[in-house]
Amino acid sequence: MEVVKANNRKKQIYLFYCVEYEDLARAIAAGSDCILLQSISWRSFDDGFPNLFINNAHDIRGQHVAFLASFSSPAVIFEQLSVIYALPRLFVASFSLVLPFFPTGSFERMEEEGDVATAFTLARILSNIPISRGGPTSLVTYDIHALQERFYFGDHVLPCFESGIPLLKQRLHQLPDSENIVVAFPDDGAWKRFYKQLQHFPMVICTKVREGDKRIVRLKEGNPAGCHVVIVDDLVQSGGTLIECQKVLAAHGAAKVSAYVTHGVFPKRSWERFIPSKDEGSTRPFTYFWITDSCPLTVKAVENKAPFEVLSLAGSIAGALQI
């Protein structure tokens, strides 16, 4: 009986975080009594290199420690890696790295000699995080772009691949037309990645075909007519494929079209393409555009801007830290 009680007892986690993720870190802590927020002094020397200090380092000895990282640009990766490599060496009981968005995930293969697969590079860097007293580092990441990337990591890190799809399913069940939802995938890759989690929804699959120098989105299978169609993918960059997919679905009779991506990257403010113009009014192309808070700079940019809604990973991350 005592063994069962011990197994059911949740771990107390000392959670450090980067500056960009302060809001998400606070949301994680607010939803769990087991999360204790910790702080780092993020300073720089005059030459621009980081001058970092882990506050209350003595207090985390023998404790379960986690770090919430955002690799939103090359400029912020080095200072965070410096902390990530330091924390496991402070005599902590275990160390977990939460990297909601694995940013080089779409650069996972070589198409010709000379290509650099930076997904493999980043995986190798993370695989060399020092081992803590509790063993290898646990790495929590969400909807990594290519399934084979799980094999890029070495034995010194234990990748835990989570998904934002449960958040989407919960939101879809809240919609007034929840019985009329069809899930669409913009290509076969998205279907392979997500179809098992969305099997109870009717599905539509689009595909890209080459016509001359252009790649055109076409309907491959399924019927969107009269339905609220939700396009699902792992990430969005410029958004061009989603826009073309919306046009195809509308042309085939979709009553409404929405979109979900776990990672709203949107470089160069490309999210602005999805803000309805005054001419579109109530007939906007996308009824909803759901993203998670894995890309914090985007979250701040689209706040209170229709059709965007943010589904927070906070509860899911708190749960993953208890694994």
C-alpha positions as CSV (number, residue, x, y, z in Angstrom):
1,M,0.0,0.0,0.0
2,E,2.8,2.4,0.9
3,V,4.5,1.6,-2.5
4,V,1.2,2.5,-4.3
5,K,0.9,5.8,-2.5
6,A,4.5,6.7,-3.2
7,N,4.0,6.0,-7.0
8,N,0.9,8.2,-7.0
9,R,2.7,11.1,-5.4
10,K,3.5,13.8,-7.9
11,K,7.0,15.2,-8.2
12,Q,7.8,18.8,-7.2
13,I,9.4,20.4,-10.2
14,Y,11.7,23.5,-10.1
15,L,11.0,25.2,-13.4
16,F,13.4,27.6,-15.0
17,Y,12.5,29.4,-18.2
18,C,13.8,31.8,-20.9
19,V,12.6,35.3,-21.2
20,E,10.3,34.7,-24.1
21,Y,8.4,32.0,-22.3
22,E,7.7,33.9,-19.0
23,D,3.9,34.0,-19.7
24,L,3.8,30.2,-20.5
25,A,5.9,29.4,-17.5
26,R,3.5,31.3,-15.2
27,A,0.5,29.6,-16.8
28,I,2.1,26.2,-16.2
29,A,2.8,27.0,-12.5
30,A,-0.7,28.5,-12.0
31,G,-2.3,25.3,-13.1
32,S,-0.2,22.9,-10.9
33,D,0.7,22.9,-7.3
34,C,3.8,20.9,-8.1
35,I,5.6,23.5,-10.2
36,L,7.9,26.0,-8.5
37,L,9.1,28.8,-10.7
38,Q,12.7,29.7,-10.6
39,S,14.7,32.6,-12.1
40,I,17.8,33.3,-14.1
41,S,19.5,36.6,-14.5
42,W,19.8,37.1,-18.3
43,R,22.5,39.7,-18.7
44,S,25.1,40.5,-21.3
45,F,28.7,41.7,-21.3
46,D,29.6,44.8,-23.2
47,D,30.7,42.7,-26.1
48,G,27.2,41.1,-26.4
49,F,28.1,37.7,-25.0
50,P,25.9,36.3,-22.3
51,N,26.6,37.0,-18.6
52,L,24.3,34.5,-16.9
53,F,23.5,33.7,-13.3
54,I,21.2,30.8,-12.0
55,N,19.6,32.2,-8.9
56,N,19.3,30.1,-5.8
57,A,21.5,27.3,-7.3
58,H,22.1,25.7,-3.9
59,D,18.3,25.3,-3.3
60,I,17.9,23.0,-6.3
61,R,20.3,20.3,-5.2
62,G,18.5,17.0,-5.0
63,Q,15.4,18.4,-6.7
64,H,13.7,17.7,-10.0
65,V,14.6,20.5,-12.3
66,A,13.2,21.6,-15.7
67,F,14.0,24.3,-18.2
68,L,11.5,25.8,-20.7
69,A,13.4,26.8,-23.8
70,S,12.4,28.8,-26.9
71,F,14.9,28.5,-29.8
72,S,13.1,31.2,-31.8
73,S,16.2,32.4,-33.5
74,P,19.9,31.6,-33.6
75,A,20.6,34.7,-31.6
76,V,19.0,33.3,-28.4
77,I,20.1,29.6,-28.7
78,F,23.6,30.0,-27.3
79,E,22.6,31.7,-24.0
80,Q,19.9,29.1,-23.4
81,L,22.3,26.2,-24.2
82,S,24.7,27.6,-21.6
83,V,22.0,27.3,-18.9
84,I,20.8,23.9,-20.2
85,Y,24.3,22.5,-20.0
86,A,24.8,24.0,-16.5
87,L,21.6,22.9,-14.7
88,P,22.2,19.1,-14.7
89,R,25.6,19.6,-13.1
90,L,24.2,21.3,-10.1
91,F,23.6,18.0,-8.3
92,V,19.9,17.9,-9.3
93,A,17.9,14.7,-8.9
94,S,16.8,14.8,-12.6
95,F,16.7,17.3,-15.4
96,S,14.0,17.8,-18.1
97,L,14.2,20.1,-21.1
98,V,10.9,21.4,-22.5
99,L,11.4,22.6,-26.0
100,P,7.9,22.9,-27.4
101,F,9.0,23.8,-30.9
102,F,12.0,22.0,-32.4
103,P,12.8,24.8,-34.9
104,T,15.0,23.0,-37.4
105,G,12.6,20.1,-37.8
106,S,11.7,20.8,-41.4
107,F,15.4,20.6,-42.4
108,E,15.7,16.9,-41.8
109,R,17.1,15.5,-45.0
110,M,19.6,16.0,-47.8
111,E,18.4,16.2,-51.3
112,E,21.8,16.7,-52.9
113,E,25.4,16.6,-51.8
114,G,26.2,19.7,-49.8
115,D,22.8,20.1,-48.1
116,V,23.2,20.4,-44.3
117,A,20.4,18.7,-42.3
118,T,20.3,21.1,-39.4
119,A,17.6,19.0,-37.6
120,F,20.3,16.4,-37.1
121,T,22.8,19.1,-35.9
122,L,20.4,20.4,-33.2
123,A,19.6,16.9,-32.1
124,R,23.3,16.1,-31.7
125,I,23.8,19.3,-29.6
126,L,20.9,18.4,-27.3
127,S,22.1,14.8,-27.1
128,N,25.3,16.0,-25.4
129,I,23.5,17.7,-22.4
130,P,25.4,16.5,-19.3
131,I,23.8,13.5,-17.5
132,S,22.3,14.5,-14.1
133,R,22.4,12.4,-11.0
134,G,19.1,10.9,-12.1
135,G,20.4,9.8,-15.5
136,P,19.8,11.1,-19.1
137,T,17.9,14.3,-19.8
138,S,14.2,14.1,-20.6
139,L,13.4,16.2,-23.7
140,V,9.7,17.2,-24.1
141,T,8.8,18.5,-27.6
142,Y,5.6,18.9,-29.5
143,D,4.6,17.7,-33.0
144,I,8.1,17.4,-34.4
145,H,8.0,17.9,-38.1
146,A,9.2,14.4,-39.3
147,L,8.6,11.2,-37.4
148,Q,12.1,9.8,-38.2
149,E,13.7,12.7,-36.3
150,R,13.2,10.7,-33.0
151,F,16.1,8.6,-34.2
152,Y,18.5,11.6,-34.5
153,F,19.0,11.8,-30.7
154,G,21.7,10.0,-28.9
155,D,21.4,7.9,-25.8
156,H,22.1,10.7,-23.3
157,V,18.7,12.3,-24.0
158,L,15.3,10.7,-23.7
159,P,12.9,12.4,-26.2
160,C,9.2,12.5,-25.2
161,F,7.1,13.4,-28.2
162,E,3.9,15.1,-27.2
163,S,1.2,16.6,-29.4
164,G,-1.1,19.6,-29.5
165,I,-3.9,17.6,-31.2
166,P,-5.7,16.8,-27.9
167,L,-6.2,20.6,-27.4
168,L,-7.6,20.9,-30.9
169,K,-10.0,18.0,-30.3
170,Q,-11.2,19.5,-27.1
171,R,-11.8,22.9,-28.8
172,L,-13.7,21.2,-31.7
173,H,-16.1,19.5,-29.4
174,Q,-17.0,22.9,-28.0
175,L,-18.1,24.3,-31.3
176,P,-21.8,24.6,-32.0
177,D,-21.3,22.7,-35.3
178,S,-19.1,20.0,-33.7
179,E,-21.2,17.2,-35.4
180,N,-20.4,18.7,-38.8
181,I,-16.6,18.8,-38.6
182,V,-14.3,17.4,-41.4
183,V,-10.6,17.3,-40.9
184,A,-8.4,18.2,-43.9
185,F,-4.7,17.6,-44.5
186,P,-2.8,19.8,-46.9
187,D,-0.6,16.9,-48.0
188,D,0.2,13.2,-47.4
189,G,2.9,14.1,-44.8
190,A,0.3,15.8,-42.6
191,W,-2.0,12.9,-43.0
192,K,0.7,10.4,-41.9
193,R,1.6,12.5,-38.9
194,F,-1.9,13.1,-37.5
195,Y,-4.6,10.7,-38.9
196,K,-4.4,8.2,-36.1
197,Q,-5.2,10.9,-33.5
198,L,-8.2,12.2,-35.6
199,Q,-9.7,8.9,-36.9
200,H,-13.2,9.6,-35.6
201,F,-13.5,12.6,-37.9
202,P,-14.3,12.3,-41.6
203,M,-11.2,13.3,-43.6
204,V,-10.2,15.1,-46.7
205,I,-6.7,14.9,-48.1
206,C,-5.2,17.5,-50.5
207,T,-2.1,17.2,-52.5
208,K,0.3,19.4,-54.5
209,V,0.8,18.7,-58.2
210,R,3.3,20.4,-60.5
211,E,2.0,22.3,-63.5
212,G,4.9,23.8,-65.3
213,D,6.9,25.8,-62.8
214,K,4.0,26.0,-60.3
215,R,2.8,23.6,-57.6
216,I,-1.0,23.6,-57.5
217,V,-3.0,22.3,-54.5
218,R,-5.7,19.8,-55.6
219,L,-8.3,17.7,-53.7
220,K,-7.0,14.1,-53.6
221,E,-9.8,12.4,-51.6
222,G,-12.8,13.1,-49.4
223,N,-15.8,15.3,-49.6
224,P,-15.9,18.7,-47.9
225,A,-19.3,19.8,-49.2
226,G,-21.5,21.4,-46.6
227,C,-19.1,20.9,-43.7
228,H,-16.9,22.9,-41.4
229,V,-13.5,21.8,-42.6
230,V,-10.5,22.2,-40.4
231,I,-7.1,22.0,-42.0
232,V,-4.5,20.4,-39.7
233,D,-0.7,20.6,-40.0
234,D,2.2,20.8,-37.6
235,L,3.5,24.2,-38.5
236,V,3.0,27.2,-40.7
237,Q,5.6,29.5,-42.3
238,S,4.3,31.8,-45.0
239,G,0.9,30.3,-45.0
240,G,0.7,30.0,-48.8
241,T,-0.2,26.3,-48.8
242,L,-3.0,26.8,-46.2
243,I,-4.5,29.7,-48.3
244,E,-4.5,27.6,-51.5
245,C,-6.0,24.7,-49.6
246,Q,-8.8,26.9,-48.3
247,K,-9.6,28.0,-51.8
248,V,-9.8,24.4,-53.1
249,L,-12.0,23.3,-50.1
250,A,-14.3,26.3,-50.6
251,A,-14.6,25.6,-54.3
252,H,-15.7,22.0,-53.5
253,G,-18.5,23.3,-51.3
254,A,-17.1,23.6,-47.8
255,A,-19.5,25.6,-45.7
256,K,-16.7,27.0,-43.5
257,V,-12.9,26.5,-43.4
258,S,-10.7,26.8,-40.3
259,A,-7.1,25.9,-39.7
260,Y,-5.0,24.4,-36.9
261,V,-1.2,24.3,-36.6
262,T,0.8,23.5,-33.4
263,H,3.5,25.9,-34.3
264,G,2.6,29.3,-35.7
265,V,6.1,30.4,-36.9
266,F,4.9,33.1,-39.3
267,P,8.3,34.7,-40.2
268,K,8.2,38.4,-41.4
269,R,4.7,38.9,-40.0
270,S,3.2,36.5,-42.5
271,W,0.2,36.0,-40.1
272,E,-1.1,39.3,-41.5
273,R,-2.2,37.4,-44.6
274,F,-4.9,35.7,-42.5
275,I,-6.4,38.9,-41.0
276,P,-9.6,39.5,-42.9
277,S,-9.7,42.7,-45.0
278,K,-12.5,45.2,-44.7
279,D,-13.9,44.0,-48.1
280,E,-14.1,40.4,-46.8
281,G,-16.1,41.4,-43.7
282,S,-18.1,38.5,-42.3
283,T,-17.2,36.3,-45.2
284,R,-13.6,35.9,-44.1
285,P,-11.8,32.9,-45.6
286,F,-10.9,31.3,-42.3
287,T,-13.5,31.1,-39.6
288,Y,-10.9,30.1,-36.9
289,F,-7.1,29.8,-37.0
290,W,-5.9,27.9,-34.0
291,I,-2.3,27.9,-32.8
292,T,-0.6,26.8,-29.6
293,D,1.7,29.1,-27.5
294,S,4.8,27.2,-28.7
295,C,6.0,30.3,-30.6
296,P,5.7,33.1,-28.0
297,L,6.5,36.0,-30.4
298,T,3.6,35.0,-32.6
299,V,1.3,34.7,-29.7
300,K,2.0,38.3,-28.7
301,A,1.6,39.5,-32.3
302,V,-1.8,37.9,-33.0
303,E,-3.4,38.6,-29.6
304,N,-7.1,39.5,-29.9
305,K,-6.9,39.4,-33.7
306,A,-9.5,37.3,-35.5
307,P,-9.5,34.6,-36.7
308,F,-6.6,33.6,-34.4
309,E,-7.2,31.7,-31.1
310,V,-4.4,30.4,-28.9
311,L,-4.7,26.9,-27.3
312,S,-2.2,26.8,-24.4
313,L,0.2,23.9,-23.9
314,A,0.5,24.8,-20.2
315,G,-1.6,21.9,-18.8
316,S,0.0,19.4,-21.2
317,I,3.5,20.5,-20.3
318,A,2.7,20.2,-16.6
319,G,1.5,16.7,-17.2
320,A,4.5,15.7,-19.3
321,L,6.9,16.9,-16.5
322,Q,5.3,14.2,-14.3
323,I,6.2,11.3,-16.6
